[in-house]
Amino acid sequence: MADIHQILFNMHILYSLALGIWAAYTAAKQQTISGHYWGAVVTYALLAAATLLVGVALLLSGLQPVSERVVVYVLYMLWLAIIMPGLFSLMSGRDDQRAALAYALLAIFNFTTSLSMLERGLVGPWIVPA
């Protein structure tokens, strides 16, 4: 199960980067955000939620990340799961160039946050606490 969590989290990192590049490209071309991008945002949120659910299952089974900062892990994962749909809500569904830029910045921020989590051991390896 820890391997599944790691695979999902790695997918999340790459997906964040892809969403950031896609939105930045859209903003640079001065285009509106397409329906395909909105579908990708939903997929992003579902991927983050699935990663969180697997992480919670690991926590309930008695494992924890090597960093032992379980609360920080849960807070970060909740952030990553709700912030992209949250931005959609805050922007009232805008799809103009400025919205594309906002999504690009947020996705790149989420990418760097996820890399930071990985670097600090918040997402694994999962161990049995002593």
N, C-alpha and C positions, 0 to 999 in steps of 0.2 A: 504494500500500500504506500510506503514511503517513496518507492520508485515512481509510482503513478503520480504522486504529489509533485515530485521533482520534474517529471515530464510536463505536467500541466503548467507548472510555474515557468518552466523554460519557454513553453508555447506562449504564455502570457507576456513574457519579456519581449519576444520577437513580434508578437501581435501589436504590442504597444508601439514599438518602433515603426512597424508598417503603417499603423494608423496615423502616426505623427508625420511620416514622410508623405503619405497620401493627402492629408489635410494641408500640409505646407505646399505641396504641388498645386492643389486646388486653389489655394489663396494666391500663389504666385501667378497663376494663369488668370486670376480675377474671375473665376467661375463660382457658381453656387454649388453647395454640397449636394451630391446626388443621393437618390434613394438607396443606392448600393452602399454608400458610406454609412447611412443610418442603420442598415442591416448589419454592417460590420461592427458598429457601436453596440448593438444588442448582443452580437456574438461575443464581443469583448467582455461585456458585463456578465454574461452567462459563463464564460471561461473563468473569470475571476471568482464568481460565486461557486463554481464547481471546485476550484482549487481550495477555496476556503472550507467547503464542506468536507473535502478529503482531509484537510488539515485538522478540522474539528474531530473527525472520526479518529484520526491518529492520536489527538489529545485525549479523547475519551477512552482509547485503548491503553492509555498509560504511558505513551511516548511523548516526548517533547523535543523541540529543536535544541541543538547543542548550546545555543546561547542562553537558554533558560529564561528568556524574556517572552513568555507566552502572551501576556497582555499586549505587548507591542506588536507581536505577530498578528494577533486577531484584529487590532485596530487598523494596522496597515492594510490587511486584506479586506476589511470592511470598506475602507476608503477606496481601494482599487475597484471594488465591486459596484459601488454606487456613484462614483464621481462623474463618470462619463454620461450616464443617463441624467444625473443631477445637473450637469452643465446644460444639457438639452432643455431641461425644465426651467432653469434660470434664464436661459436665453429665449424662452417661449417659442422654441422650434425654429429660430432664425436659421437661414441657410446661405447668407451672403458671404462676401469675402472676409469680413471681420470675424464672423462666426467660424469660418474655416481656419483662420489664424488662431483663434481661441482654442479650437480643438487640437490644432497642431501643437501648440504650446503645452496643453494639458497632457496630451499623449506622450510627448517627449519627457515631460516631468514625471509621468507615471513610469516610463521606461527607466529613467535614472533612479527613481525611488525603488523600483523592483531590483535593479542591479545592486543598489545599496543594501537591500534586505538580504540578497544572496551573499554579498561580500561579508556581512556581519553575522552570518550563520542563523538568521531568523527563519529560514525556510528549510534548514537541514544541515547536516544529517540529523535524523531523528534518533534519540537515544532513550533508554530507560533511566529516569532520574535516580541518583544514588540515595 
